Amino acid sequence: MLNCRPDQTPLRILGEKLTADPSRVVLRPFHLAWQSSVSEPSRSAQLVQDLLRLNEDQAELELGLVWKDFSERHWQIGRIFDERFAEIAEDLGLDAGAISPIKRRLIGAYFCHEYSYAAAALMNPSIVLHPDQSGLGGDELRFVMSMRAVGEGHISSIAFREGIVGPNGDFRLWPQSGPAMAAVPDDRHHLEAWDAVAVHRQPDSPISNSVLFPVTEAQRNGLEDLRLVRFAHDDGSTEYLGTYTAYSGHSIRSELLRTNDFASFCLEPLSGRAARNKGMALFPRKVGGRYLTVGRQDGKNITLLASDSLTDWDDEGQPLLSPAFPWEFVQMGNCGSPIECDEGWILLTHGVGAMRKYSLGAALLDKDDPSKILGRTACPILSAAESDREGYVPNVVYTCGALAIGNELFIPYGISDSAIGFATTTVPDLLRLMV
């Protein structure tokens, strides 16, 4: 029996970590809950009537208090209040022209609230090349990293960080200057559960300060574990694609994020039998003329799926990897999109062993026929140890994607569903551990 030792890891763990941060807040619409015992008019209408009964001096005083408390915490707060008022006026049939600018803005403020989107956890990162690679020197690359952020009510959203990485894992994250801002739907009246939904970043809000929240009923309780990939289409164009799990609170489904610039996004449900499960990860190009993903169809094994459509995955797939070693006996899964190298496709995996302990591994797939396994790590390349064991969900390390930098891999990873760490390795060092 092969004995695995912690010192066998080919990864170099870097010093920087990102942790949950309650101070990162966004302004979001505040919806008054419907109470069946409350007669018409609705609570929203009652609140507006109460505000309209204020005289102008009282309204100005109240708005001044809001401004004092929140204007330095949120960028473009006045514009957001004005836009929120416009939505309320439309919903309630208000005559906006008959309401003073002070009261319009005050009404908007009453229908907004702060939400700390990463107060509970920050985890499960994915990483791709940034659309803008200008102005870099040497072997540096600019990247975009997505993160699963968990806030009040255990609602998961997608947050982003930008940064620059060079050889040997030398990297730096761009600072998050100013407050975060939530992306908004292009059309709030067309948020049907089975339609593609378009959202966009707020004007002048950088990628690192932008957050994608659930916008449809199917996503209500979270957008979970985005697996980003820079996809090369047959015509030579590239697009950023990301599979993620939409959670309604009682059911899950797979959805696809599409963007060219991280400024506007399309969130599109996937159809077919495979879309009912979690954890799909796309290959970065077609293989053999078809789109491929790796996923887990039975809750235990990694499956290879093929389709002629990016959005229809009506395929049970074929088994690819099954647990073979004790550290993965409970279940296996992918850790992001396969990474192409000279030797084939490197697929990072996770395994679950005794005491529900998660570890990372890797496999090498044939470049022309990814259903062929050329090698796999018999021992974990990373396991939760020492301080990395503690967190919201203990004993877990997990990633949703790594970035190739020449012959190196830069791997951001989640730590016990509470923080994000960073590691680096070389492709030869990883391949040497495979059997």
Phi, psi and chi 1 to 4 in degrees:
 res  aa     phi    psi   chi1   chi2   chi3   chi4
   1 MET       -  133.6  175.0   64.5   71.2      -
   2 LEU   -73.1  129.7 -177.6   66.7      -      -
   3 ASN   -98.6  124.2  -67.2  -42.5      -      -
   4 CYS   -95.8  133.1  -64.3      -      -      -
   5 ARG  -119.4  143.9  -55.7 -169.7  -45.3  -88.9
   6 PRO   -56.4  -31.4  -23.5   32.8      -      -
   7 ASP   -76.5    0.2   59.7   -0.1      -      -
   8 GLN   -82.1   -9.2  -72.7 -179.5  -55.7      -
   9 THR   -61.1  135.9  178.7      -      -      -
  10 PRO   -87.5    1.5   34.3  -35.8      -      -
  11 LEU   -90.7  141.7  -89.8   59.3      -      -
  12 ARG  -103.0  116.1 -179.0  167.3   68.6   91.7
  13 ILE   -81.1  126.5  -53.2  -57.7      -      -
  14 LEU   -89.1  162.3  -54.0  177.8      -      -
  15 GLY   -79.1  -27.4      -      -      -      -
  16 GLU   -78.0  142.6 -177.1  157.9   -4.8      -
  17 LYS  -135.9  148.1  -71.5 -177.0 -179.0  179.0
  18 LEU  -108.6  135.6  -61.4  177.3      -      -
  19 THR  -124.9  164.6   58.3      -      -      -
  20 ALA   -55.9  141.1      -      -      -      -
  21 ASP  -139.1  101.3 -176.0   -2.3      -      -
  22 PRO   -62.1  -17.8  -20.2   32.2      -      -
  23 SER   -77.0  -13.3   70.8      -      -      -
  24 ARG   -82.8  102.0  -62.8  -62.1  -64.4  172.8
  25 VAL  -123.0  155.0  -65.5      -      -      -
  26 VAL  -128.3  157.7  -65.3      -      -      -
  27 LEU   -86.6  129.9  -80.7 -177.3      -      -
  28 ARG  -130.6  156.9  -61.9 -157.2   65.8 -160.1
  29 PRO   -60.9  137.4  -23.5   33.9      -      -
  30 PHE  -103.4  121.4  173.9   56.0      -      -
  31 HIS  -109.3  121.2  -59.7  -77.7      -      -
  32 LEU   -70.6  128.7  -75.6  168.4      -      -
  33 ALA   -66.4  140.4      -      -      -      -
  34 TRP   -74.6  131.2  170.7 -106.3      -      -
  35 GLN  -116.6  118.1  -59.1  -69.6  -22.3      -
  36 SER   -65.0  -22.8   59.1      -      -      -
  37 SER   -80.3   -8.6   59.9      -      -      -
  38 VAL   -93.2  123.5  177.3      -      -      -
  39 SER   -77.8  166.4   59.9      -      -      -
  40 GLU   -63.4  149.5  -68.9  -69.6   -9.4      -
  41 PRO   -72.2  164.2   28.4  -35.3      -      -
  42 SER   -63.8  165.4   69.2      -      -      -
  43 ARG   -59.8  -37.7  -71.2 -173.8   61.9 -164.1
  44 SER   -62.5  -44.6  -64.3      -      -      -
  45 ALA   -65.3  -39.0      -      -      -      -
  46 GLN   -62.0  -42.5  -70.0  176.3   10.7      -
  47 LEU   -63.2  -42.8  174.7   56.3      -      -
  48 VAL   -63.3  -41.3  169.8      -      -      -
  49 GLN   -61.4  -41.1  -70.3  172.1    8.0      -
  50 ASP   -60.7  -41.5  -70.9  -20.2      -      -
  51 LEU   -69.6  -37.2  -67.2  169.9      -      -
  52 LEU   -69.5  -23.0  -68.1  177.5      -      -
  53 ARG   -75.8  -14.8  -81.0 -166.8  -70.8  -92.8
  54 LEU   -65.8  143.1  -63.8  175.4      -      -
  55 ASN   -77.0  170.8   62.3   45.4      -      -
  56 GLU   -64.0  -36.5 -159.7   66.1   14.5      -
  57 ASP   -65.8  -42.0  -71.5  -18.3      -      -
  58 GLN   -63.5  -42.5  -70.3  175.1  -51.8      -
  59 ALA   -63.0  -41.4      -      -      -      -
  60 GLU   -65.6  -38.5 -173.0  171.4    5.0      -
  61 LEU   -63.3  -45.7  176.5   62.3      -      -
  62 GLU   -65.0  -41.4  -67.7  -58.5  -38.8      -
  63 LEU   -65.5  -35.7 -177.0   60.7      -      -
  64 GLY   -61.6  -37.7      -      -      -      -
  65 LEU   -66.6  -41.8  -66.7  174.0      -      -
  66 VAL   -61.2  -44.8  172.4      -      -      -
  67 TRP   -60.9  -41.8 -147.1 -104.4      -      -
  68 LYS   -64.1  -39.7  179.4 -179.6  177.5 -178.2
  69 ASP   -77.3  -33.1  -76.3  -16.5      -      -
  70 PHE  -125.3  -14.8  -63.1   99.7      -      -
  71 SER   -64.8  -32.5   62.0      -      -      -
  72 GLU   -80.7  -13.4  -68.2 -173.1   -1.1      -
  73 ARG   -90.2  -16.0  -69.5  167.0   62.5   88.9
  74 HIS  -139.0  130.6  -61.9  -77.9      -      -
  75 TRP   -79.9  140.6 -172.4   54.1      -      -
  76 GLN    57.7   37.5  -62.8 -174.2   -8.8      -
  77 ILE   -64.7  -36.6 -169.9  170.8      -      -
  78 GLY   -63.6  -42.8      -      -      -      -
  79 ARG   -63.1  -39.9  177.8 -176.9   60.0   78.7
  80 ILE   -64.6  -42.4  -64.9  173.2      -      -
  81 PHE   -61.7  -41.9  -72.0  166.1      -      -
  82 ASP   -63.9  -42.1  -68.4  -18.0      -      -
  83 GLU   -67.5  -37.4  -69.0  175.2   -7.6      -
  84 ARG   -67.6  -39.0 -174.1   65.8  179.2  128.7
  85 PHE   -59.5  -42.7  166.0   78.6      -      -
  86 ALA   -59.4  -38.7      -      -      -      -
  87 GLU   -66.3  -43.8  -65.9  175.3   -8.5      -
  88 ILE   -65.4  -41.2  -65.3  -59.8      -      -
  89 ALA   -61.0  -40.4      -      -      -      -
  90 GLU   -66.8  -43.2  179.9 -177.2   -1.1      -
  91 ASP   -66.7  -36.8  -67.8  -17.4      -      -
  92 LEU   -99.6   -0.8  -61.2 -179.0      -      -
  93 GLY    68.2   38.0      -      -      -      -
  94 LEU   -79.0  149.0  -57.4  177.3      -      -
  95 ASP   -88.5   93.5 -179.5    3.5      -      -
  96 ALA   -60.2  -33.6      -      -      -      -
  97 GLY   -65.6  -21.3      -      -      -      -
  98 ALA   -90.4    1.4      -      -      -      -
  99 ILE  -113.8  134.2  -58.1  173.3      -      -
 100 SER   -67.1  154.7   71.6      -      -      -
 101 PRO   -56.3  -36.8  -26.0   34.8      -      -
 102 ILE   -62.1  -47.6  -68.0  -68.4      -      -
 103 LYS   -71.4  -33.2  -72.2 -172.8  177.7  179.7
 104 ARG   -61.4  -46.2  -70.0 -159.7  -63.9  -95.7
 105 ARG   -67.7  -35.9 -173.3  161.0  -78.1 -172.5
 106 LEU   -66.3  -41.7 -177.5   61.0      -      -
 107 ILE   -60.7  -43.6  -70.0  170.3      -      -
 108 GLY   -58.3  -39.6      -      -      -      -
 109 ALA   -64.1  -38.7      -      -      -      -
 110 TYR   -68.1  -20.8  -92.4   80.7      -      -
 111 PHE  -106.0   25.0  -74.3   89.7      -      -
 112 CYS  -125.3  161.6  -70.1      -      -      -
 113 HIS  -154.2  158.7   73.0  126.3      -      -
 114 GLU   -80.6  141.0  -80.3 -168.5  -21.6      -
 115 TYR  -131.0  124.1 -178.1   81.7      -      -
 116 SER   -88.0   97.5 -178.7      -      -      -
 117 TYR   -76.4  -17.0   62.4   90.3      -      -
 118 ALA  -125.2   30.2      -      -      -      -
 119 ALA   -70.9  -33.9      -      -      -      -
 120 ALA   -91.3  -40.8      -      -      -      -
 121 ALA  -163.1  155.3      -      -      -      -
 122 LEU  -139.2  123.8 -165.2   65.1      -      -
 123 MET  -162.0  178.1   54.2 -175.3  169.8      -
 124 ASN    47.6   64.4  -58.9   -4.3      -      -
 125 PRO   -79.1  158.0   31.2  -35.4      -      -
 126 SER  -134.8  155.8 -178.3      -      -      -
 127 ILE  -146.2  139.6 -171.8  169.5      -      -
 128 VAL  -142.2  165.3  -69.8      -      -      -
 129 LEU   -62.7  139.3  -73.6  177.0      -      -
 130 HIS   -69.8  145.9 -162.5  -71.3      -      -
 131 PRO   -60.4  -25.4  -19.9   29.3      -      -
 132 ASP  -108.3  109.7 -179.7    6.5      -      -
 133 GLN  -110.2   18.8  -67.3  -64.9  -40.5      -
 134 SER   -77.3  153.9   62.6      -      -      -
 135 GLY    74.4   16.0      -      -      -      -
 136 LEU   -99.3  152.9  -62.9  174.9      -      -
 137 GLY  -114.2  156.9      -      -      -      -
 138 GLY    60.3 -132.6      -      -      -      -
 139 ASP  -100.6   21.4  -62.0  -38.3      -      -
 140 GLU   -76.7  149.8  -69.4 -176.1  -33.7      -
 141 LEU  -132.4  142.0  -65.7  172.9      -      -
 142 ARG   -93.6  138.9 -171.1  173.3  -73.1  119.6
 143 PHE  -129.8  161.8   62.6   81.5      -      -
 144 VAL  -118.2  128.5  175.9      -      -      -
 145 MET  -115.8  127.3 -178.0  175.8   70.2      -
 146 SER   -94.2  153.3   69.7      -      -      -
 147 MET  -140.6  146.5  -55.3  168.9  -72.6      -
 148 ARG   -87.4  115.3  178.6  178.3  170.3 -173.5
 149 ALA  -107.0  135.7      -      -      -      -
 150 VAL  -121.8  126.4 -177.5      -      -      -
 151 GLY  -122.8 -154.2      -      -      -      -
 152 GLU   -51.6  136.2  177.1 -173.5  -10.8      -
 153 GLY    75.3   11.5      -      -      -      -
 154 HIS    56.2   38.3 -160.4   77.4      -      -
 155 ILE   -86.2  127.0  -54.8  -61.3      -      -
 156 SER   -95.7  136.6  -65.4      -      -      -
 157 SER  -131.3  174.1   59.5      -      -      -
 158 ILE  -109.6  118.9  -61.4  168.8      -      -
 159 ALA  -111.4  164.6      -      -      -      -
 160 PHE  -133.0  151.3  -60.7   99.3      -      -
 161 ARG  -136.0  143.8  -70.3  -64.8  -63.3  -92.4
 162 GLU  -108.0  155.1  -61.2  160.4  -85.8      -
 163 GLY  -169.9 -178.6      -      -      -      -
 164 ILE  -128.9  135.9  -65.7  173.9      -      -
 165 VAL  -131.5  143.4   62.0      -      -      -
 166 GLY  -127.6 -165.3      -      -      -      -
 167 PRO   -62.1  154.2  -21.4   33.2      -      -
 168 ASN    62.6   24.4  -58.2  -46.5      -      -
 169 GLY    73.3   16.0      -      -      -      -
 170 ASP   -72.6  111.1 -179.7   23.3      -      -
 171 PHE  -142.3  160.6   81.3  102.8      -      -
 172 ARG  -146.3  141.6   56.4 -169.1 -176.6  -85.1
 173 LEU   -93.8  139.9  -65.7  169.4      -      -
 174 TRP   -67.5  140.2  -69.1    2.2      -      -
 175 PRO   -66.1  149.6   24.0  -33.7      -      -
 176 GLN   -87.8   90.8  -68.6  178.2  -59.8      -
 177 SER   -83.7  118.0   55.6      -      -      -
 178 GLY    84.7 -179.4      -      -      -      -
 179 PRO   -76.3  158.3   27.7  -34.2      -      -
 180 ALA   -79.7  157.4      -      -      -      -
 181 MET  -135.2  139.0  -60.5 -169.6   75.0      -
 182 ALA   -81.8  137.2      -      -      -      -
 183 ALA   -66.0  153.2      -      -      -      -
 184 VAL  -125.0  149.5  -65.7      -      -      -
 185 PRO   -65.2  145.7  -18.4   30.5      -      -
 186 ASP   -64.9  -35.1  -69.7    7.5      -      -
 187 ASP  -143.2  104.7 -174.5  -11.2      -      -
 188 ARG   -71.2  -10.4   71.5 -174.1 -174.3   98.6
 189 HIS   -88.6   -6.6  -62.4  -65.3      -      -
 190 HIS  -126.9   75.6  -66.5   88.4      -      -
 191 LEU  -122.8   49.8  -59.5  176.6      -      -
 192 GLU   -71.3  148.1  -59.0  -59.5  -34.5      -
 193 ALA   -62.4  -31.0      -      -      -      -
 194 TRP  -108.7   13.7  -75.3  103.1      -      -
 195 ASP  -105.9  155.4  -70.6  -18.3      -      -
 196 ALA   -69.4  138.5      -      -      -      -
 197 VAL  -117.9  132.7  174.7      -      -      -
 198 ALA  -101.9  133.1      -      -      -      -
 199 VAL  -131.9  160.3  -60.0      -      -      -
 200 HIS  -142.3  152.8   60.2  -88.1      -      -
 201 ARG   -65.9  151.2  -74.3 -162.2  -20.6 -114.3
 202 GLN   -64.4  148.9  -62.7  -87.4   12.6      -
 203 PRO   -53.9  131.1  -25.6   34.5      -      -
 204 ASP    66.6    9.5  -59.1  -39.0      -      -
 205 SER   -87.4  121.6  176.8      -      -      -
 206 PRO   -68.0  163.4   23.2  -31.7      -      -
 207 ILE   -57.2  -42.7  -61.9  173.1      -      -
 208 SER   -65.0  -16.3  -69.4      -      -      -
 209 ASN  -107.9   11.7  -76.8   -2.8      -      -
 210 SER  -107.2  144.8  -61.5      -      -      -
 211 VAL  -132.0  134.0 -173.5      -      -      -
 212 LEU  -100.2  120.6  -56.6 -176.6      -      -
 213 PHE  -105.8  160.1  -76.5   98.2      -      -
 214 PRO   -56.7  138.7  -23.8   33.7      -      -
 215 VAL  -127.8  -13.2  -68.9      -      -      -
 216 THR  -114.3  167.2   68.9      -      -      -
 217 GLU   -63.3  -36.8 -173.3   63.0   27.9      -
 218 ALA   -66.4  -22.1      -      -      -      -
 219 GLN  -100.9    4.5  -55.9  166.8   -7.8      -
 220 ARG   -49.2  -40.9 -177.1  172.2 -176.5  172.4
 221 ASN   -99.0    5.0  -87.8   52.5      -      -
 222 GLY   153.3  151.3      -      -      -      -
 223 LEU  -108.6  111.7  -51.1  174.7      -      -
 224 GLU  -115.3  133.7  -59.0  179.8   -4.8      -
 225 ASP    56.5   61.3  -61.6  -16.9      -      -
 226 LEU   -64.8  129.4  177.1   68.0      -      -
 227 ARG  -112.3   98.1  -72.1  163.5  163.0   82.2
 228 LEU   -82.7  148.6  -80.1  173.9      -      -
 229 VAL  -149.7  142.0   64.9      -      -      -
 230 ARG   -87.6  106.9 -173.1  172.7 -178.1  -97.1
 231 PHE   -97.0  131.6 -169.7   89.2      -      -
 232 ALA   -99.6  114.1      -      -      -      -
 233 HIS   -79.3  164.6  -70.2  -75.0      -      -
 234 ASP   -61.9  -28.4  -71.2  -16.1      -      -
 235 ASP   -83.5    5.2   62.4    3.3      -      -
 236 GLY    94.0  -10.4      -      -      -      -
 237 SER   -78.6  156.8   65.4      -      -      -
 238 THR  -120.5  153.0   58.5      -      -      -
 239 GLU  -148.8  146.0 -179.5 -177.8   15.0      -
 240 TYR   -91.5  122.2  -65.8   93.7      -      -
 241 LEU  -120.5  147.7  -56.3  176.0      -      -
 242 GLY  -149.7  122.4      -      -      -      -
 243 THR   -88.8  142.7   47.7      -      -      -
 244 TYR  -150.7  168.7   61.4   91.8      -      -
 245 THR  -101.1  124.4  -58.1      -      -      -
 246 ALA   -93.5  129.6      -      -      -      -
 247 TYR  -122.3  121.5  178.7   47.3      -      -
 248 SER   -89.2   -9.4   68.3      -      -      -
 249 GLY   109.0  -20.5      -      -      -      -
 250 HIS  -139.2  -11.9   51.8   79.4      -      -
 251 SER  -148.0  160.0   62.1      -      -      -
 252 ILE  -123.6  159.2   62.1  169.6      -      -
 253 ARG  -159.3  159.8   73.0  178.0 -175.4 -163.3
 254 SER   -89.3  140.5  -69.4      -      -      -
 255 GLU  -132.6  166.4  -63.9 -171.2  -11.1      -
 256 LEU  -123.0  126.2 -179.0   68.9      -      -
 257 LEU   -94.0  135.0  176.4  148.9      -      -
 258 ARG  -130.3  134.8  -51.0 -178.3   71.5  155.6
 259 THR  -157.9  152.0 -177.4      -      -      -
 260 ASN  -103.5  -21.7  -68.7  -45.3      -      -
 261 ASP  -141.4    1.5   51.7   12.2      -      -
 262 PHE    60.3   22.2  -69.3   91.1      -      -
 263 ALA  -107.6  -39.1      -      -      -      -
 264 SER  -126.4  146.7   58.6      -      -      -
 265 PHE  -135.2  144.3  -54.3   83.9      -      -
 266 CYS  -111.8  126.4  176.1      -      -      -
 267 LEU  -109.7  111.9  -51.5  178.4      -      -
 268 GLU  -126.0  128.2 -173.1  169.3    1.8      -
 269 PRO   -65.4  144.7  -17.2   29.6      -      -
 270 LEU   -94.5  143.4  -61.0 -177.4      -      -
 271 SER  -111.4  165.9   59.8      -      -      -
 272 GLY   104.7  167.4      -      -      -      -
 273 ARG   -62.6  -35.5  -73.2  170.7  -71.4  175.3
 274 ALA   -70.5  -23.2      -      -      -      -
 275 ALA   -73.8   -6.4      -      -      -      -
 276 ARG   -79.4   -7.7   68.2  177.8 -177.1  -95.9
 277 ASN  -110.1  168.5  -63.4  -55.5      -      -
 278 LYS   -93.7  162.7  -58.5  177.2   68.5  171.1
 279 GLY    80.4   27.0      -      -      -      -
 280 MET   -73.4  144.4  -61.9  173.7   68.5      -
 281 ALA  -139.5  124.8      -      -      -      -
 282 LEU   -80.1  144.1  -75.9  160.8      -      -
 283 PHE   -68.5  153.0  -80.3   65.8      -      -
 284 PRO   -79.7    1.8   26.1  -33.9      -      -
 285 ARG  -161.3  168.4   60.7  172.8  174.2   85.0
 286 LYS   -67.4  148.2  -76.4 -176.5  176.2  180.0
 287 VAL  -127.3  123.3 -179.2      -      -      -
 288 GLY    64.8   28.0      -      -      -      -
 289 GLY    81.4    6.8      -      -      -      -
 290 ARG  -131.2  154.5  -53.7 -167.9   77.5 -167.9
 291 TYR   -75.7  139.8  -61.1  103.5      -      -
 292 LEU  -125.9  146.1  -63.5 -176.6      -      -
 293 THR  -136.2  158.9   69.3      -      -      -
 294 VAL  -110.9  142.6  -77.4      -      -      -
 295 GLY  -156.0 -170.9      -      -      -      -
 296 ARG  -131.0  106.2 -169.4  171.7   61.3 -136.9
 297 GLN   -91.2  -21.0  -61.4  -59.1   98.6      -
 298 ASP  -118.1    8.6   58.9    4.1      -      -
 299 GLY    83.2   -3.5      -      -      -      -
 300 LYS  -133.5  -41.0 -179.2  176.7 -179.1  178.7
 301 ASN  -109.2  157.9  -52.3  -71.1      -      -
 302 ILE   -88.6  132.7  -62.4  178.6      -      -
 303 THR  -118.7  145.6  -55.4      -      -      -
 304 LEU  -102.7  126.6  179.7   68.1      -      -
 305 LEU  -121.9  148.4  -57.6  108.7      -      -
 306 ALA  -129.9  150.7      -      -      -      -
 307 SER  -156.2  156.1  176.4      -      -      -
 308 ASP   -91.5   -1.2  -64.3  -42.3      -      -
 309 SER  -132.7  142.5  165.7      -      -      -
 310 LEU   -69.3  -22.5  -89.3  173.5      -      -
 311 THR  -113.4   -3.7   56.2      -      -      -
 312 ASP  -122.7  113.8 -176.0   20.5      -      -
 313 TRP  -123.4   68.1  -65.0   88.6      -      -
 314 ASP   -92.8   64.3 -165.0   27.5      -      -
 315 ASP  -146.3  129.0  176.1   20.8      -      -
 316 GLU   -75.4  -17.1  -70.8  -63.3  -19.1      -
 317 GLY    77.6 -175.5      -      -      -      -
 318 GLN  -127.3  144.0   60.9 -175.5  106.0      -
 319 PRO   -59.5  137.6  -22.2   33.1      -      -
 320 LEU  -115.8  -55.7 -176.8   64.7      -      -
 321 LEU  -135.1  134.2  -75.1  163.6      -      -
 322 SER  -121.7  154.2  -63.1      -      -      -
 323 PRO   -55.8  130.3  -26.3   35.6      -      -
 324 ALA  -125.9  -16.9      -      -      -      -
 325 PHE  -126.5  154.3  -54.2  103.6      -      -
 326 PRO   -54.5  -35.1  -28.3   36.4      -      -
 327 TRP   -71.2   -5.7   56.6  -85.8      -      -
 328 GLU  -129.3   15.0   56.9 -169.6   15.8      -
 329 PHE   -61.5  -34.5  -85.8  174.6      -      -
 330 VAL   -69.8  -50.3  174.9      -      -      -
 331 GLN  -167.5  163.1   70.8 -178.0   43.5      -
 332 MET  -127.3  161.0  -67.6 -172.7   68.2      -
 333 GLY  -160.9  165.3      -      -      -      -
 334 ASN   -79.8  159.6   73.5   73.7      -      -
 335 CYS  -122.0   53.4  -83.1      -      -      -
 336 GLY   109.5  179.1      -      -      -      -
 337 SER   -67.9  144.9  -65.5      -      -      -
 338 PRO   -59.4  146.3  -24.5   35.2      -      -
 339 ILE  -111.3  124.0  -61.2  168.9      -      -
 340 GLU   -81.1  133.6 -169.1  168.5    8.0      -
 341 CYS  -138.9  178.2   62.9      -      -      -
 342 ASP   -59.8  -34.6  -68.2  -20.1      -      -
 343 GLU   -82.4  -16.3  -65.9   80.0    1.9      -
 344 GLY   150.5 -145.7      -      -      -      -
 345 TRP  -108.5  121.5  -61.4   97.2      -      -
 346 ILE   -87.7  122.3  -68.4  177.1      -      -
 347 LEU  -113.1  113.0  175.4   65.6      -      -
 348 LEU   -75.1  139.6  -64.1 -179.8      -      -
 349 THR  -128.6  165.5   66.2      -      -      -
 350 HIS  -126.2  148.5   69.5  -95.5      -      -
 351 GLY  -127.5  151.3      -      -      -      -
 352 VAL  -118.6  127.1 -177.7      -      -      -
 353 GLY  -119.1 -150.5      -      -      -      -
 354 ALA   -58.6  146.7      -      -      -      -
 355 MET    59.4   25.9  -67.5  -65.0  -68.8      -
 356 ARG    53.8   39.8 -164.5  175.4  173.3  -97.5
 357 LYS   -86.9  127.2 -177.6  177.9  179.2  178.4
 358 TYR   -92.1  139.9  -82.5   64.4      -      -
 359 SER  -137.1  156.5  -58.7      -      -      -
 360 LEU   -99.6  143.7  -60.8 -172.1      -      -
 361 GLY  -137.3 -167.9      -      -      -      -
 362 ALA  -156.1  155.3      -      -      -      -
 363 ALA  -138.7  157.6      -      -      -      -
 364 LEU  -116.2  122.8 -178.1   66.6      -      -
 365 LEU  -105.2  149.3  -44.5 -179.3      -      -
 366 ASP   -63.1  138.1 -175.4   83.0      -      -
 367 LYS   -66.6  -38.8 -173.9  173.5  -70.6 -167.3
 368 ASP   -89.1  -28.2  -63.0  -40.1      -      -
 369 ASP  -133.9   86.6 -177.7    3.0      -      -
 370 PRO   -65.2   -6.0  -21.9   34.2      -      -
 371 SER   -74.8  -12.8   67.4      -      -      -
 372 LYS   -90.8  125.2  -65.5 -179.3 -179.6  178.5
 373 ILE   -92.2  118.1  -51.8  -59.8      -      -
 374 LEU   -90.1  -20.7  -56.6 -178.5      -      -
 375 GLY   179.7  161.1      -      -      -      -
 376 ARG  -153.4  154.7   62.6 -169.1  -70.7 -178.2
 377 THR   -78.3  127.1   52.2      -      -      -
 378 ALA   -78.3  -23.6      -      -      -      -
 379 CYS  -118.2  154.0  -63.5      -      -      -
 380 PRO   -60.8  145.7  -18.3   30.3      -      -
 381 ILE   -90.1  -15.2   62.5  172.6      -      -
 382 LEU  -159.7  132.1 -178.1   65.5      -      -
 383 SER  -132.1  156.1  -65.3      -      -      -
 384 ALA   -64.7  128.0      -      -      -      -
 385 ALA  -146.8  148.0      -      -      -      -
 386 GLU    51.0 -124.7  -61.5  179.2   -2.2      -
 387 SER   -66.2  -23.3   62.5      -      -      -
 388 ASP   -73.4   -4.5  -74.5   -5.7      -      -
 389 ARG   -81.5  -21.8  -64.9 -178.8   57.0 -173.2
 390 GLU   -93.4  141.2  -47.8  -56.7  -23.6      -
 391 GLY   163.8 -166.9      -      -      -      -
 392 TYR   -58.6  -42.6 -168.6   61.5      -      -
 393 VAL  -127.0  101.7 -179.1      -      -      -
 394 PRO   -67.7  158.4   22.9  -31.8      -      -
 395 ASN    66.5   35.4  -55.3  -53.5      -      -
 396 VAL  -127.0  129.4  171.5      -      -      -
 397 VAL  -121.6  142.3  -69.6      -      -      -
 398 TYR  -162.4  139.6 -163.7   92.3      -      -
 399 THR  -135.7  155.0 -177.9      -      -      -
 400 CYS  -113.0   16.2  -72.4      -      -      -
 401 GLY   153.8  147.8      -      -      -      -
 402 ALA  -124.3  169.3      -      -      -      -
 403 LEU  -123.2  129.9 -179.1   65.0      -      -
 404 ALA   -85.4  130.2      -      -      -      -
 405 ILE  -125.1   91.4  -49.6  162.9      -      -
 406 GLY    63.3 -119.9      -      -      -      -
 407 ASN   -97.7   13.2 -149.9   27.5      -      -
 408 GLU  -115.2  158.3  -61.7  178.9   -0.1      -
 409 LEU  -118.4  130.8  -65.0 -178.4      -      -
 410 PHE  -106.3  119.3  179.7   61.0      -      -
 411 ILE  -122.3  104.2  -52.7  171.9      -      -
 412 PRO   -81.0  143.8   28.9  -29.2      -      -
 413 TYR  -146.0  149.2   63.3   95.1      -      -
 414 GLY   -80.4  143.6      -      -      -      -
 415 ILE  -118.9  108.0  -59.4  169.4      -      -
 416 SER    49.7   37.4  -63.1      -      -      -
 417 ASP    54.2   28.3  -78.4    8.8      -      -
 418 SER  -133.7  -20.9  -63.4      -      -      -
 419 ALA  -152.8  172.3      -      -      -      -
 420 ILE  -127.2  128.0  -69.4  172.7      -      -
 421 GLY  -112.9  177.0      -      -      -      -
 422 PHE  -137.4  142.4  -59.4   87.0      -      -
 423 ALA  -144.7  163.4      -      -      -      -
 424 THR  -140.6  154.1 -174.9      -      -      -
 425 THR  -155.6  172.5 -171.2      -      -      -
 426 THR  -107.8  153.6   68.6      -      -      -
 427 VAL   -61.0  -45.1  171.1      -      -      -
 428 PRO   -59.6  -41.0  -26.8   36.1      -      -
 429 ASP   -63.0  -37.5  -76.1  -13.8      -      -
 430 LEU   -69.6  -43.3 -162.7   57.0      -      -
 431 LEU   -66.6  -30.9  -63.4 -178.7      -      -
 432 ARG   -64.8  -23.6  -86.1 -166.2  -70.8  -89.8
 433 LEU   -86.4   -3.4  -70.4 -178.0      -      -
 434 MET   -87.2  147.7  -67.0 -170.1 -178.6      -
 435 VAL  -119.6      -  -64.1      -      -      -
